Amino acid sequence: DDGTTPATPFAQGSGHIDVSLAARSPLVMNVSKAQYDAADPDIKNGFGVRDLNIPSLGDDKCIGACRWTRSVENVSGETLSWTVSRNGPAGFTAIISPSSFTLGPGESQEIEVEIGVSAEAATGEWQLGSIDLDETSGNHPDAHWPFAVLPSSSNFPETLDIETQTTAGSVDLVDLISRESLLASVLFLFLPHA
């Protein structure tokens, strides 16, 4: 914004549109209207924006590692090959599968990306980078998927309210992760029966 500081993925997204390159791009990422509708944050269905098959990767609670799956389709009339690599900050690892692939016309490929966050990564500071798909012949545009991850020590809620009808029992808390020891305060409030 100031003309000297490099833009982040938050400011530039996946980049600006160069129509001449976009028209020559052999890879597309398909997303249906139903998938966009399902990713609405106001709908609690287990599917979110981070799950959309779009050329960007983001996670605002990255605990240890963040994972995404993307699918690309070759819409060119020829068989082409790509290599996939990570460009990003030190202290992060990337597992990309496959790291290279070849697609014939109309063929698709799923790509699994895992960004590993080291224990030394600054919790609470966005880490930015990209996944780069380089077309090996050099005759077609490459693809670039920015990623933004926010290392976190846990995904525990600040407070958790549990209502029960008895003074004994248990509640299973699933999908909660922490890299630190848990210190919990429990407050019991008993209400008399009416």
C-alpha positions in Angstrom: 0.0 0.0 0.0 2.9 2.4 0.7 4.7 1.6 -2.6 7.8 0.2 -1.0 6.7 -2.7 1.3 6.1 -6.0 -0.5 2.5 -7.0 -0.6 1.4 -10.0 1.5 -1.2 -12.6 0.3 -3.7 -10.6 2.3 -3.2 -7.6 0.0 -2.6 -9.4 -3.3 -4.4 -12.7 -3.1 -3.0 -15.0 -5.7 -1.7 -12.1 -7.7 -3.1 -9.8 -10.4 -4.8 -11.0 -13.5 -2.7 -11.0 -16.6 -5.3 -11.9 -19.3 -2.7 -13.1 -21.8 -1.2 -15.6 -19.3 -4.6 -16.6 -17.9 -5.9 -17.5 -21.4 -2.8 -19.8 -21.8 -3.0 -21.5 -18.4 -3.3 -25.2 -18.8 -4.4 -25.8 -15.2 -7.8 -25.0 -13.8 -9.3 -25.5 -10.3 -13.0 -26.3 -10.4 -15.3 -25.1 -7.6 -19.1 -25.4 -7.9 -21.7 -22.8 -6.7 -22.9 -25.5 -4.2 -19.4 -25.7 -2.8 -19.1 -21.9 -2.4 -22.5 -21.9 -0.7 -21.4 -24.7 1.6 -18.3 -22.7 2.6 -20.5 -19.9 4.0 -19.0 -19.2 7.5 -22.6 -18.7 8.9 -23.5 -22.3 8.0 -22.0 -24.8 10.5 -21.6 -27.9 8.4 -17.9 -28.9 8.8 -17.0 -27.4 5.4 -15.3 -24.1 5.3 -13.6 -21.6 3.1 -10.2 -23.3 3.8 -11.7 -26.4 2.1 -12.6 -24.7 -1.2 -10.6 -25.8 -4.2 -9.0 -22.4 -4.7 -5.4 -21.3 -5.4 -4.7 -20.1 -1.9 -4.1 -21.9 1.4 -4.9 -20.4 4.8 -5.2 -21.5 8.4 -5.6 -19.2 11.4 -5.1 -21.9 14.0 -2.1 -23.9 12.7 -1.1 -26.3 15.5 2.0 -28.3 14.6 0.9 -28.7 11.0 -1.8 -27.5 8.6 -3.1 -29.6 5.7 -5.0 -28.9 2.5 -6.1 -30.8 -0.5 -6.4 -29.2 -3.9 -7.3 -30.6 -7.3 -6.1 -29.3 -10.7 -7.3 -30.3 -14.2 -5.2 -30.0 -17.4 -7.5 -28.2 -19.9 -4.8 -28.0 -22.6 -4.8 -30.3 -25.6 -1.4 -31.8 -24.8 0.3 -34.0 -22.1 2.2 -31.7 -19.7 4.3 -32.1 -16.5 4.7 -30.0 -13.4 7.0 -29.9 -10.4 5.6 -28.6 -7.1 7.7 -26.8 -4.5 7.4 -24.5 -1.4 8.7 -21.0 -1.2 8.4 -19.5 2.3 9.8 -18.7 5.7 12.6 -20.6 7.5 11.4 -22.8 10.3 8.6 -24.3 8.3 8.6 -27.6 6.5 6.4 -28.7 3.6 5.3 -32.1 2.5 3.8 -31.9 -0.9 2.3 -35.0 -2.6 3.0 -35.6 -5.4 6.0 -33.3 -5.8 5.8 -33.8 -9.6 3.1 -35.1 -11.9 2.1 -35.5 -15.6 -1.4 -35.0 -16.9 -2.9 -35.8 -20.3 -5.6 -33.6 -21.8 -8.7 -33.5 -19.4 -6.9 -35.4 -16.6 -7.0 -34.3 -13.0 -4.6 -34.5 -10.1 -5.2 -34.1 -6.4 -2.3 -32.4 -4.5 -1.9 -32.8 -0.8 -0.1 -30.0 1.0 1.1 -30.1 4.6 2.9 -27.1 6.1 4.7 -28.0 9.3 5.1 -25.4 12.0 8.2 -25.7 14.2 7.9 -25.3 18.0 10.1 -22.2 17.6 7.7 -20.5 15.2 6.4 -17.2 16.6 2.9 -18.0 17.9 0.4 -15.3 16.9 2.5 -14.0 13.9 1.3 -14.8 10.3 3.8 -16.8 8.3 3.6 -16.3 4.5 4.8 -18.2 1.5 3.7 -20.0 -1.6 3.3 -23.3 -3.3 4.7 -23.1 -6.8 3.6 -25.4 -9.7 6.2 -25.1 -12.5 5.3 -26.4 -15.9 8.4 -28.2 -17.0 8.4 -27.4 -20.8 8.4 -23.7 -20.1 5.8 -23.2 -22.8 2.9 -22.6 -20.4 2.4 -20.3 -17.4 3.3 -21.6 -14.0 0.8 -21.6 -11.1 1.4 -19.9 -7.7 -0.7 -20.6 -4.6 0.0 -18.2 -1.7 -0.3 -19.6 1.9 -0.8 -17.8 5.1 -0.6 -19.7 8.4 -0.9 -18.4 11.9 0.9 -20.7 14.4 -1.1 -21.4 17.5 -0.4 -23.3 20.7 -3.9 -24.7 20.9 -7.4 -24.5 19.5 -9.0 -24.6 22.9 -11.9 -22.1 23.4 -11.4 -19.4 26.0 -14.4 -20.8 27.9 -16.5 -23.9 27.5 -20.0 -24.1 28.9 -21.4 -27.6 29.6 -25.0 -28.0 30.8 -25.8 -31.2 32.5 -28.9 -32.5 34.3 -26.8 -34.4 36.9 -24.0 -33.8 39.4 -21.9 -36.6 37.8 -21.0 -37.7 34.4 -18.5 -36.9 31.6 -18.3 -35.0 28.3 -16.0 -36.0 25.5 -14.2 -33.0 23.9 -13.0 -34.0 20.5 -10.7 -32.3 18.0 -9.0 -30.1 20.6 -5.2 -29.9 20.3 -2.6 -28.2 22.4 1.2 -28.0 22.2 1.3 -26.8 25.8 0.3 -28.2 29.1 -3.4 -27.7 29.9 -4.3 -25.8 33.0 -8.0 -25.6 33.5 -10.2 -24.0 36.0 -13.5 -25.7 36.6 -16.4 -23.8 38.1 -19.5 -25.7 39.1 -22.8 -24.1 39.5 -25.6 -26.2 40.9 -29.2 -24.9 40.4 -32.0 -26.3 42.5 -34.7 -28.2 40.8 -37.9 -26.1 40.4 
